């Protein structure tokens, strides 16, 4: 996961090829959360680390590494992401505005499957999206530009729960979104800070 400024984080491919000098990157495994960063850019990544740590009940070991570090922990970090290679400079990595433009494309869709089995999948909003647009009776698909998230309302039907991921996968194909975008699932009541950060209220 890459952090482009204090308010934007996004999943990226698990490879040194997606890393940029000066920006924090977070590698999360079942047992360990590793951060590679510069000291001045540490705060935003630590906010997400704390959220992940709370979500996993403090079980993972948290390791903070600086870009210039060497040693066993740094070797383990490179191993987790598939090996070490030349890291792009900040200039080569591109400007924050490019990422922000991608996030401005946010779209929220609502999935409704009624008792008769009729399925409705419709656009609710795009651009600035508020958390209040989610309703507990249904499932929603949120495209945040760098990831697609299925949010399942507490009172969503069993059909909506079962089919939400399939609708998210179909959405990537039908709307010609990158096939490699990650798809995640969030249940109402289990939202973490990362999920809530995508809303504008």
N, C-alpha and C positions, 0 to 999 in steps of 0.2 A: 504494500500500500504506500502511495506517495502523497506527501503533503506539499502543496504548492504555495500556500500561505497560511495564516493563522486560522482560516475558516474553511478551507477546502481540503478534503482528503478523498482519494479515489483509488480503487483497486487497479493494479497494473500486473503485467506478466511477471512471474517469479523468475527474474533473470537480471543479471548485471546490465543487460542492454537497455533496460527501462530506467536505470538509475542516472541521476544528474548530480554533479558535485554541488554541495551546499544545501541540498534539500533533504529533509528527513525521509527515511524509508523504514517501514515496519514489517517484519517477517514474523508470522504467527504460526506456531505448530501446537500440537496437543499439549506438549510439556513445556514449551519455552516461547517467550515473546522477546524478540531481539530488535533493537532499534539502532539503526546506523544514521548518524546525524552530526551536525556541527553544534557546538555548545549554544550559540545564540538562537538556534531554531528548535530547541529542545521542547519548549513548553507545549506547543500544539500537539506534538506526538504523545507527550506524557498524558494529556487529557484523554486521548483515546485509549492509551494503555490502561489508565485507571478504570475506564468504563469496561474494557475487556476483562480486566482482572476481577472486577466486581461480578460481572456476568458469569465468570467461570469459578467464582467462589474462592479466589486467591490461589488456585491450584498451580497455574503455570509459573515458572521461574522467569522473572523479568531481568533482562540483561540490556544495559545501555552502552552503546559503543559509539565512539567518535570516528569520523572519517579517516583519520590518520592512525588509528589504533592498530596494533599487531598483537599476536598471541593466540592462545587456544580458543578464546571466545570469538575472536574475529574470524578465525579459520572455520569455526562451526557456523557462523553467519553465512560465509561464502558457500559452504557446503549445502546449507538449507536452500539457497537460491540457485543451486546448480553450477556453482563455480565462479571464479573471479575473472574479470576482464577489464578493459579500459573503460573508465567512467567518463561520460560526456561532461564538458564544462557547462556552467550555467547558461552561457550564451548559446551553445549547441542544443541545450535542452528545451529552449523555447521560452516564451513569455507567459506569465500568469494569465494574461488576458485571453490566451488561446483556450486555457482550461475553463475560464469563467464563461466564455461564449458557449462552450459545450454544456455547462450546467444550466445556462439560460434556456436550454431546449427541454427542460423538464416537462413531462406529461403524466397525467393521472387518469387511469381508466377504471371503470367500475364493472365488475362481473356480477350479474344477477341471474340466478337460475331459480325459477319459481316452482311451485309444487307440481305443476303439470309438465315440468321438464323443459320449458321454454328458456332458452339461453340468450341473454343480452349482454353485449360487451360494447361499452360506449365511452367516448372521451368525456371526462368531467371538467378538466381544466388543463392549462399549460402555461409555462412561464413561472410566474409566482404562484405557488401552491400552499395552501394552509392546512394544518392538521385537522381543523374543524370540518374539512370536506370529507373526511373518512367517516363511515357509518358502520356501527357495530353489526348490522344485519347482513352485510355483504362482504365480498372480497374485492380488493383493489390491486391494480398493477401500477406501480410507480416507476417510470423511466427517469432516472436522474442524470442521464447522459453517459455516465461511466459504469452504470450498473442498473439492473432491473430488479425491483423488490416487490414480492407478493406480500401484501398485508391482509391478514385474515381476521375479520371481525369476530368477536366472541360469540355472536349469535348467527354467524354465517351458516348456511345449510351444509350438510355433509357433501353434497354435490359440488358446491362452491369451493369447499376445502380441498376436495380431491382434484378438481380441474383447474385450479388457479395456476399451478406451475405449467401445465400444458398450454394454457392460454398465453402465459408469458413467453414460452418457447415459440409458439405460433406467431406471436406479435413480432419477435425478432425477424422472422422470415418474411411475413407479409408486409412489414413496414421497412424492410431492407436495412435493418439495424445490423451492426457488426455481429457475426455469429459467435464471437469469442466473449461477448459481454457476459459477466457473471450474473446469475440469477439466484437470489436469496429469498428466504421465507421468514416473515415476522408475524407472530401472533399478537393480537391485541392484549395489552397488559404486560407484554414482554419486550417492549420497545427499548432500545438502548440510546445513548447519547448520539451515536453515529447516525441512526435512523432519523431521530428528531431534528438533526441539523439540516436535513434536506427541506424542511418546511419554513415558510416565511412568517410564522406567527409564534 
